[in-house]
């Protein structure tokens, strides 16, 4: 069967329209008891230049944008990710930022630029990954841009809404707050560490699919973010896409506080510990370091923790202090800096 290379108008007509048709009927209006309401009046199915939302009442519009590396993902180059996975990852990365603000996603605008040698099937594979991830997270891909480029380029902007003044920020942590984490971090970083090492271990091979799931089917904590935002108790929040260590340091710096992390309370998945032993790395460093997990770190007054625990699962990993700095409290009573390498955006970095 010969490969098919259509031009942009034909790919729009034959791939985009069938995948994203009927959005006017698929969008579930966002409404509240006080009459506030958000409706989609023109989505991708309308084929206009822009999507149109009608906002009735008082809302804050939350907007975020993220670019992903496309074929420059190291795991893609190694054959562990495909084009569908890249499209899926693009959605999760963008919606994770919306989740961290405690907002309800209402739409995604995707930019997919493709090289001359990408045939229609592979292009459709990318778009299906985007569509399916949007479906999982309850958010429609309402528009964007497609066209040619020197290589596959993937970027998106996510839109969300929350009650006026209700967005969760990184800067509100208060001394005495409890520091919480939605679920363990480290699987994404452990997958990279293991595959980069180049030596196999039968026990790790058996759990490698679960580690790779952090890359292939990353989970944006949209539902958890909505619960945190609606609680009225959370004082700060950020996702861990730059690693747990970088997230804790960011919240502390922007809030003008310190954080003491209890080593005994930080969850270390068995698979992550196994990789650490295999590659000679501190498992806690893998958990804390530049692992691209999309969990949420948040702070909450101690008096509200048990109440919130009735609505969402999380781990209590530390406390906010008045003394500046982020430290790890060891079981022997000593305090050290957090292990692991905090992610810093640098030109030419190839962590993924």
DRENTIKOL-541480 format. One line per field, with one value per residue (C-alpha): x, y, z; residue number from 1. Coordinates in steps of 0.02 Angstrom, whole numbers, m for minus. Layout:
// residues N
east: [X_...]
north: [Y_...]
up: [Z_...]
num: [NUM_...]
***
This chain:
// residues 352
east: [0_75_98_m17_43_m100_m88_m150_m329_m352_m284_m402_m549_m504_m422_m463_m647_m693_m595_m663_m837_m997_m913_m1062_m1158_m1012_m965_m1041_m1080_m994_m1125_m1150_m1298_m1282_m1314_m1134_m1116_m990_m1045_m952_m1039_m910_m781_m667_m818_m870_m704_m692_m529_m562_m666_m797_m850_m995_m961_m1111_m1080_m916_m769_m581_m509_m355_m238_m78_35_165_277_339_492_406_537_671_603_744_620_543_716_743_580_483_360_265_172_10_100_172_m1_m68_77_48_m128_m79_64_m50_m199_m88_m53_m240_m267_m134_m234_m390_m480_m602_m529_m645_m538_m369_m290_m161_m23_39_173_235_386_370_403_258_121_m66_m71_63_m15_m182_m96_m36_m209_m292_m176_m231_m414_m410_m316_m440_m580_m497_m479_m650_m584_m614_m479_m576_m450_m271_m158_m85_45_217_383_560_511_364_326_194_127_m38_m131_m258_m406_m494_m615_m635_m741_m680_m533_m528_m372_m240_m70_106_126_3_86_85_192_105_26_43_131_39_68_m71_27_207_332_484_419_456_632_662_611_738_875_850_844_992_1095_1090_1093_939_868_729_637_637_591_430_380_452_282_212_360_342_157_214_271_147_m12_30_m110_m155_m238_m388_m517_m404_m368_m553_m577_m430_m496_m674_m616_m573_m437_m285_m161_m42_m27_90_113_274_315_485_513_461_617_596_412_442_578_465_320_435_522_364_273_420_425_524_476_532_505_488_594_488_330_389_321_452_373_452_493_583_683_729_793_893_979_1010_1091_1175_1065_979_795_744_846_745_584_640_737_689_561_425_275_112_65_6_95_m15_m17_m163_m191_m169_m347_m418_m315_m431_m582_m500_m441_m623_m634_m464_m316_m147_13_65_250_302_264_284_396_435_621_669_743_687_764_744_715_806_749_902_848_973_923_999_964_842_924_906_935_804_751_808_759_919_954_987_935_882_817_672]
north: [0_166_309_458_637_762_950_1052_1083_899_846_970_897_713_701_851_870_686_676_835_850_877_978_1092_944_867_1016_1005_1183_1235_1302_1345_1369_1558_1562_1574_1476_1440_1377_1332_1420_1383_1243_1153_1083_1259_1276_1462_1550_1544_1450_1551_1531_1623_1666_1718_1782_1805_1693_1699_1636_1528_1510_1410_1360_1223_1157_977_909_798_686_761_662_543_402_431_417_257_184_185_321_341_483_442_452_623_691_620_692_865_870_805_929_1076_1020_982_1168_1205_1073_1152_1314_1224_1268_1175_1145_1210_1194_1157_1242_1128_1173_1026_1066_917_879_840_655_632_541_556_402_465_638_559_458_619_697_540_548_728_686_535_624_768_641_564_733_799_940_970_1017_1168_1231_1276_1264_1133_1152_1107_1129_1059_928_880_1026_1010_1152_1194_1319_1263_1363_1343_1436_1452_1561_1740_1751_1563_1515_1420_1506_1454_1602_1575_1446_1495_1437_1291_1227_1043_1003_871_770_688_530_466_546_467_341_452_488_306_251_372_321_136_151_269_145_22_m135_m241_m322_m452_m386_m208_m264_m334_m164_m57_m37_41_161_205_240_403_455_363_398_537_584_767_781_879_802_822_1003_1042_969_1068_1228_1202_1163_1343_1277_1255_1398_1357_1229_1181_1028_926_929_1005_878_871_961_1106_1118_1127_1257_1361_1363_1407_1548_1628_1613_1683_1531_1374_1191_1041_877_720_586_446_521_535_386_290_166_m7_4_169_95_m54_60_159_1_m55_107_153_304_362_313_470_570_493_537_716_751_807_669_733_679_776_762_909_979_1088_1166_1173_1226_1079_1103_1068_916_779_863_871_690_636_701_667_551_626_602_720_745_895_1063_1247_1346_1529_1495_1509_1363_1188_1045_858_794_628_487_516_695_777_897_904_981_887_751_746_873_1009_1039_1202_1250_1263_1277_1109_1006_829_759_673]
up: [0_m53_68_49_67_60_66_215_151_115_284_364_269_280_452_563_521_548_711_788_713_814_951_973_1045_1141_1247_1421_1480_1640_1758_1941_2056_2049_1862_1800_1639_1501_1331_1171_1026_890_901_779_688_635_539_578_618_805_932_1024_1206_1286_1468_1572_1748_1841_1797_1790_1627_1655_1505_1487_1343_1325_1187_1183_1094_965_881_993_1140_1183_1216_1044_966_1062_996_1160_1107_944_861_951_1118_1073_1036_1198_1297_1223_1295_1467_1484_1448_1550_1700_1712_1710_1845_1955_1953_2015_1853_1742_1567_1430_1275_1197_1046_966_844_740_612_514_401_215_244_367_274_308_419_539_541_584_721_805_794_865_1015_1043_1022_1137_1275_1266_1287_1439_1524_1473_1364_1178_1052_989_861_825_674_557_420_359_449_447_579_687_804_939_1045_1126_1232_1361_1423_1589_1701_1888_2003_2008_2128_2149_2050_2149_2145_2196_2312_2455_2569_2754_2901_2984_2823_2779_2614_2514_2355_2253_2208_2204_2087_2006_1878_1728_1789_1833_1658_1584_1705_1669_1480_1476_1577_1433_1542_1574_1729_1716_1869_1804_1628_1702_1773_1633_1548_1707_1714_1530_1557_1638_1463_1353_1452_1575_1694_1715_1886_1823_1941_2091_2044_2039_2212_2279_2202_2264_2441_2479_2593_2480_2500_2356_2217_2075_1964_1970_1784_1827_1966_2148_2210_2090_2134_2321_2296_2184_2307_2451_2357_2287_2454_2553_2668_2701_2685_2787_2696_2803_2720_2798_2724_2543_2444_2344_2220_2222_2037_2063_2207_2098_1960_2087_2147_1968_1908_2072_2106_2265_2243_2338_2213_2071_2163_2198_2039_1865_1838_1722_1824_1822_2004_2110_2262_2372_2544_2663_2844_2962_3027_2853_2804_2868_2791_2620_2635_2628_2448_2369_2397_2438_2538_2678_2648_2751_2828_2788_2904_2932_2910_2727_2632_2582_2681_2707_2884_2899_3016_3126_3159_3042_2904_2730_2562_2452_2346_2159_2022_2007_1828_1750_1572_1471_1286_1205_1357_1312_1477_1388]
num: [1_2_3_4_5_6_7_8_9_10_11_12_13_14_15_16_17_18_19_20_21_22_23_24_25_26_27_28_29_30_31_32_33_34_35_36_37_38_39_40_41_42_43_44_45_46_47_48_49_50_51_52_53_54_55_56_57_58_59_60_61_62_63_64_65_66_67_68_69_70_71_72_73_74_75_76_77_78_79_80_81_82_83_84_85_86_87_88_89_90_91_92_93_94_95_96_97_98_99_100_101_102_103_104_105_106_107_108_109_110_111_112_113_114_115_116_117_118_119_120_121_122_123_124_125_126_127_128_129_130_131_132_133_134_135_136_137_138_139_140_141_142_143_144_145_146_147_148_149_150_151_152_153_154_155_156_157_158_159_160_161_162_163_164_165_166_167_168_169_170_171_172_173_174_175_176_177_178_179_180_181_182_183_184_185_186_187_188_189_190_191_192_193_194_195_196_197_198_199_200_201_202_203_204_205_206_207_208_209_210_211_212_213_214_215_216_217_218_219_220_221_222_223_224_225_226_227_228_229_230_231_232_233_234_235_236_237_238_239_240_241_242_243_244_245_246_247_248_249_250_251_252_253_254_255_256_257_258_259_260_261_262_263_264_265_266_267_268_269_270_271_272_273_274_275_276_277_278_279_280_281_282_283_284_285_286_287_288_289_290_291_292_293_294_295_296_297_298_299_300_301_302_303_304_305_306_307_308_309_310_311_312_313_314_315_316_317_318_319_320_321_322_323_324_325_326_327_328_329_330_331_332_333_334_335_336_337_338_339_340_341_342_343_344_345_346_347_348_349_350_351_352]
***
